[in-house]
Amino acid sequence: MSDIGFENVRQDCVFFRGSIPCAPNKQTGAVCPTCDVYRPVSKRILIIKLGALGDVIRTTPLVVKFRQEFPDCHITWLTQSPEVLPKDSINVILKPDAFSLLLIRDSVFDIAINLDKEPEACLLLKAVAAPEKFGYTSNFGQLFPATPAATHKLMTGFFDSLSKENTKSYPAEIFEICHRTFQNEPYLIHKNEALATVWKQRLQELADGKVIVGLNTGCGPRWNTRLWPVESWQELAASLKAAGYFPVFLGGSLEDEKNKAMSEQTGTYYPGHFSLEEFIALTDGCEVILTQVSMMMHIATALQKKMVLMNNIFNKHEFELYGRGEIIEPSTNCECYYGNTCKRNQSCMHDLSAAEVAAAIDRVSTLI
């Protein structure tokens, strides 16, 4: 056995993979400390973003920013939604379990970021070893900004009046919190390329040259006031078909029965509901996406799809569409800001007509 001392193993190298051989060792037999491709990690960065799938996806522009700023950085991400994160861009992806917390507590980072307001996430940022901390932390059990830059986002969360005045997109806000400037860094997402190819070919064969428009009919149960009426979806699908588009109903298990019924009623293609991985691949086969504010909005943005976003109860400035889409809202004023019930007899989404949405799809479909 070659005399390679443990003290010579460069565990700070970007290629180091823990207990298994690194890529240079497998490819050329290179060993420490004589390896000629040794590259020390420039920054060790921890991102804590536990939240919902969509919130995790729309935080990924930070990864792009840090990779640009520190090409040899090492990024660890703690999340409850690891399946949407691209493994080729993030070194270590952890779920918040006992082992992960022990590992993080035993590690030292240069930069640690927490963008969740839950007490457990804030306490972890407070406890982690890092000279630079951004986002939200805990101060004697109370939610507290790690630096003053996080104060604005906290205040808009505390008070609806301040939230309504906000004119910053979510990516711009989180970059500001991290003492950076958002410059249209893109969303990232894990995509199964093989599945995406299968779905793209299948949809193109069915569409026969027509523009494929994905109609995402659900938005989850948290804010039901976002839902667009079934009758409007059916009217839109019929008008899109008449205009020469190929509409496709999309959704998850909650929308399955509704989508089946609308498909039968209108003759519009509905492929069924699938795992998240396949749903992302299916979405990638569409050219234009119509959706209410939902997880689909983040998936479509990450896949760089043209999009029409129907919004009623949120501040439209929060959404970054990268010049590839349009936000359309009911012409009547919404009275249920961030609300799951409406003060009216029916949600203002009933006031958004299929003709208005179809016109928006026409405009977006011609964007370059």
N, C-alpha and C positions, 0 to 999 in steps of 0.2 A: 504493500500500500504506500502511495506517495506520502511524503512527510509534509502535510498541509496542516499547520496549527490552527486550532479553533480561533485563536486570537487574530488570525489573519483573514477570517471570513468577513467579508464586507456586507454586513446586514443593512447598511445604509444605502445600498445600490438600488437603483430603480428596477433592476432585473431580479433582485432577490425575491424568492417565492416561499420563504419559510423553511419547511422541512423537506422540500423536494428540489431537484436540480433546476437551476435557472435556464432560460432559453439559450444563452451563449454556451453554457456547459453542454447542453444536449446537442447543439448544432456543431460546435467546433472543439469541444473538450476543454474549453477555457476554464481556468480555476483561479481563485483568489490566492495571493494578491497580485499575480502577474497578468491577469486578464487585461487586454488592451481596449475593451469597450466599457470598462467601469464608468458608471455615471452616478454620482451621489444624489440622493433625493434632496431637492432644493427646499421644499416646504412640505410639512406634514399637516394636512388639513382635515378637520372633522366637520361634517355637515349633519346636523340633527334636523330632520324633517320627517316626522312620523306619519302625519296626516293622511287624508284621503288620496286616492290615486291621482286625481287631477291636480291637487296641490303639490304632490311630489313631482309630477311631470313639469309643472310650470316653474319649479325651482331649479330645474336642470341648466338653464342658461348660466348659472353661477359656475358650473363645472367647465363650460366653455371658456368663461372669463379667466378662471384660475389656470387652466391649461395654457392659455395665451400668455398670461403674466408670469407663470412659473412652469415652463415646459416639462421640467423633471420633478414636478410635485407628486405627492402620494395622497390620494383622496380616500377617506373612509366615510361612508354614508350610513347612518342609522335610520331605518324606516320600517314601517309595517307593510309597505308595498314594494318589496324588492323586485317583483316580477316586471315592473315597467322600466327599471333602470338599465342602461346599456353597460354590460360588463367590460367592454373594451375601453370605456372612458373613465370608469371608477374602479380603483384598485381593490377595495374591500367594501362589500355591501353586507350590512348586519341587520338582523331583526332584533327588536328590543326584548331580549330574554336575559336570564341571569348570567349566562356565559358572556354575552356581548357587553353587558354593563361592567363585568369584572375586567374584561379585556380593555375597554376604554379607560377605566379607572387606573389601570396599570400602564397605560401608554402616555406618551408626551407628544403634544401637537404644537405646531407653530401658530396655527389659526384654528379656532373652534367657533362654529356658528350654530345657533339654535333659532329656528324660525317658527317654532310651535309655542303656543302660549299655555299649554297644559303644565301643571305643577311639576310632573315628573321630568319633563324635558327641560324646564327651567332649572330645576335642582341639579340635573346632570351637567348642564353648562357651568353652573357655579362650581361643581366639584371637579371638573376635568382640568388637567394640567395644560395650560396654554397661555402664553404671554399676551396674545391678541384674542379677544372674545367679542363677537358681534351677535346682535339679536336680542333675545329675551332671556333674562336670568331670574333668580330668586333672591329676594332681600328680606330676611326674617319671615319667610313664608308668603311674601307678597310678590306678585308679578312686577318686574322691574326691567328697565332698559339696560342692556349691557354697556351701551354707549349712548350719548344723547341722540345719535342718529336714528335710534329705534323708537324715539318718543312719538314721532308723527304717526307711525303706523299703530301704535298702542292707542293713541287718542282717537283716531278714526274708528277703532274697534269699540271704544267706550261709548261714543256718542254718535247717533245717527246724523245729527245736524252737521258734524264735522265730516262724517263719511260722505255725505251728499256733496260737500264742497270740494272733495278731493278731485284732482285732475291728473293724477299720476297713475300709470299702469302698474300692475303688480310686479313685473320684472324691474321696472324703474325703482319701485319702492324697496324691493329687497336688495338691489344693488346699492342703493343709498344707505340702507341699514349696514351693509358690509363695507362702507366707505369706498365704493366704486361707482363708476358711471356706466349706465346701460347704453350699449351701442348696437342694439339689434342682434345681440348674441342669440342663436337659435335654441329652441327646445330640443332635448334629446329624448329618445325612447328606445326601448328594446323592440326590435322587429324581427320576426322569423322570416328570413328572406325566401326560404323554400315555400312556405305557406303563402306568402305574399305573391309569389310568382304564379302559383296555382290559381289563386283567386283572381288575379289580374287577367289571366288568360280566360278563365271561365266567364267573367263579367264581360270582357271584350267580345267573346263569341256570342253571348246573348244580346249584347247591345248592337252588334252589327254596324259599327261606325258611329253610333249616336253617343252624345255626351252622357256619361254615367253620373247620376245625381243621387247621392246617399241621403235618405230622409230618416234622420234619427228621431224617433217618435217619443222617446222617454227622457226623463231627467231625474229619476230617483224620487223617493218619497219625502225628502227633507223639506222641500219647498214646493208643494203641489201647485201653488199659484203660477208656476212657470209653464204648466202644461198647456199645450195648444189643443183645441177641441178635435175630436175624431173627424167630425164633419169637414173641418178645414183641411186636415191631412188628406182626406179622400178627394176633396175638390181640387187640391193642389196636384195630387198625383195624376188625376185625369187631365188637368190642363197641361201638365208637363209632357205627358204622353202625346197629347194632341199637337204640342209645339215641337215635337221631334226629339225630345230627350228620352233617356232610359232611366226612369226613377227606380230606386231600390229601397224598400223599407228596411230599416235597421233598428236594432234594440237588443235588450237583454231579456232575461227570464220574466221580468215584470211586464214587459211589453209583448211577450210572445203571443198570447191569445188575441190581443188587440191587433197586432200586425197580421196574424193569420186571417182574421175577419176582414180587415181592410184590404188585404191582398185578394181575397175571394170576391169582395164587393167591386173592386176597381180593376182587377186583372193585372195588378202591379206585382212585380217580382219581389218575393220575400224569401231569402235563403234559410231562415231559421236563426236561432240564437246559439252562441258558441262560447267556448272558453275565452278569457280575455286575450290570450295570445292569438287565437284565430280571429277574434273580433278586430284586433288591430290589423291583421293581415287583410281581412275583408275590407276594412275601411281604406286601406292603401290602394285597393283596386278601383276606388271611386275617384272621379275627377273634381267634383264639387260636393260639398257637404252642407246640408241644412240641419241645424240643431238648435235646440234651446240651450241655455246655459247649463252645462253638464260636463261629465267626464269626457264625452265625445268632443267637446270644444277643445280640450287640451290634447287629446289624441290627434285630432285633425290638424291642429297647429303644429304639433311635433312632426307629423308626416308631411308638413308643408303643403296642405291641400287648400284650394280655394274654398271659401266658406261664407255662408250667410248665417249670422248669429241672431237668433230671436231673443231679445232681452226685455224684461219689464220691471223686475223688482230689485235690480242691482244698479250700481253706478257704472255706466258704460265705459267710463275712462279707465276702469280697472283692467279691461281686456286688451291685450296686445295681439293684433291680427297680422302684423308684419306687412301690411300693404296688400295682402292676398284676399281680403274679405270685406264684408260690410255688416254693420250692426243695424238691425231694423227693430223698431219698437212700435207699440200701439200709439196711434195719434192722440188718444185720450190719456190723461194723466194717470199714472199708477198711484194708488193710495195704500199700497201694502209693501212698502220698502222693507226688504229682507223679511218678509212675512210669509207664513205658511197658510194663512187664512186671509180672505179678502173682505174689506169693509162693504163691498158691493154685493149684490145678489150673485154675480158671477165675475170671475177674474177678467181684468182688462185684456188678457190674451185673446178673449173672444172678439175684441175690437180690431185685431190684426187680420186683415183679409187675405185669402189665398191669392187674390190678384196682386196685392202688394208684394207678397213673398215671391211669387213667380217673376215679377218684374225685377226684384233684387237678384234672383238667380240668373236672369238674363244678363244683368250688368256684370255680375261677378264672373260668370262663365267666359266673358271676353277679356278678362284681365290677363295680361302677359306675365 
